[in-house]
Amino acid sequence: MISSIKDYLKQLDKALKGSDRAVIQDAIADAEEYLNNAMAEVKLKNPGINEEAAIPGILDTYGTPVEVAAAYRKAEFETSTNIKIADNTSNFMETDNEAPIALQPKNIAPGKWYYLFFKIIGIFTVPVSEPSFGNNIFYMGGDRFFTILRAACLNYRNTIFFPVYSFIKGAGFN
Amino acid sequence: MDSGRMIEMDKKFQKELNAGIGALLLLSTMNKSDKPLYGYQIAKAIENSSDSGYSIKLGTLYPVLRSLEDNGFLKSEVEASVAGPPRRYYEITAQGRETLFRWVEIWTQAKDFIDKNLKEGLK
């Protein structure tokens, strides 16, 4: 029996065990966003209602941890399948928003740690003399820097962790 | 078949049906909106449009939202919120709009086909 948002998030985390860490973080962040907003709305409409009484109605609309976890696993599976298909089809297959597959960070020699090093340096020093591949995520021009900085400032958990996390997530280091 | 099993089968059928239409619903909702929306607003817009009793678990739409963005059909931006953590605001792209129109055509064909079959099957 789930009696609070915290409980729900714990169970969702458990239901996603074995999934990619980034997927779990996305799922938790999405659930937190929805449940907190829904809870605030219920409390506004029914002043005095406690979390335990409000949660069943909210979850009925949002879905159980198992149902929601299944949806994230499905999306994760489809994404990984698409990447495999793209890899097998062409090493230089381009999409609208991404660098060619062959130039994506995880596929570039001399290796991910080299780029991680530059990326971390790049967070604190702009501009940097980092290798640039046009529109890919390693471009650390002013815009990219400020995007990361802004995300870091906005993040409510940890202002240092977030830019590193977002890079790691984006570069497929997890 | 006992009633518990019947409910379970109905739920399974509805879940399978929803799996295919989530992306279409999201694109349509985003196309209707004249401003970027964050996850909860999108979910509420979909929930509020259901007046027939048909429901979809809103939590299952969030990963579809992210996947639509990965495919370039939506774009998003994180903005600060006065009421809590930052929010990711989504907006439909030109590619998303084109895709929506194509998918609506496919949906209409499928719906006509199913309706015709059901009509004949229920005679």
HADDOCK unambig.tbl for C-alpha pairs under 7 A between the chains (distance, minus, plus):
assign (segid A and resid 30 and name CA) (segid B and resid 62 and name CA) 6.70 0.50 0.50
assign (segid A and resid 33 and name CA) (segid B and resid 40 and name CA) 6.98 0.50 0.50
assign (segid A and resid 34 and name CA) (segid B and resid 40 and name CA) 5.28 0.50 0.50
assign (segid A and resid 37 and name CA) (segid B and resid 40 and name CA) 6.96 0.50 0.50
assign (segid A and resid 61 and name CA) (segid B and resid 57 and name CA) 5.56 0.50 0.50
assign (segid A and resid 61 and name CA) (segid B and resid 58 and name CA) 6.18 0.50 0.50
assign (segid A and resid 62 and name CA) (segid B and resid 57 and name CA) 5.10 0.50 0.50
assign (segid A and resid 62 and name CA) (segid B and resid 58 and name CA) 4.66 0.50 0.50
assign (segid A and resid 62 and name CA) (segid B and resid 59 and name CA) 4.64 0.50 0.50
assign (segid A and resid 63 and name CA) (segid B and resid 57 and name CA) 5.15 0.50 0.50
assign (segid A and resid 63 and name CA) (segid B and resid 58 and name CA) 6.78 0.50 0.50
assign (segid A and resid 63 and name CA) (segid B and resid 59 and name CA) 5.70 0.50 0.50
assign (segid A and resid 68 and name CA) (segid B and resid 59 and name CA) 5.54 0.50 0.50
assign (segid A and resid 68 and name CA) (segid B and resid 60 and name CA) 5.20 0.50 0.50
assign (segid A and resid 71 and name CA) (segid B and resid 60 and name CA) 5.29 0.50 0.50
assign (segid A and resid 71 and name CA) (segid B and resid 63 and name CA) 6.71 0.50 0.50
assign (segid A and resid 72 and name CA) (segid B and resid 63 and name CA) 5.55 0.50 0.50
assign (segid A and resid 75 and name CA) (segid B and resid 63 and name CA) 6.31 0.50 0.50
assign (segid A and resid 75 and name CA) (segid B and resid 64 and name CA) 6.97 0.50 0.50
assign (segid A and resid 75 and name CA) (segid B and resid 67 and name CA) 6.95 0.50 0.50
assign (segid A and resid 97 and name CA) (segid B and resid 72 and name CA) 6.69 0.50 0.50
assign (segid A and resid 154 and name CA) (segid B and resid 80 and name CA) 6.03 0.50 0.50
assign (segid A and resid 154 and name CA) (segid B and resid 86 and name CA) 6.09 0.50 0.50
assign (segid A and resid 155 and name CA) (segid B and resid 86 and name CA) 6.75 0.50 0.50
assign (segid A and resid 156 and name CA) (segid B and resid 85 and name CA) 5.90 0.50 0.50
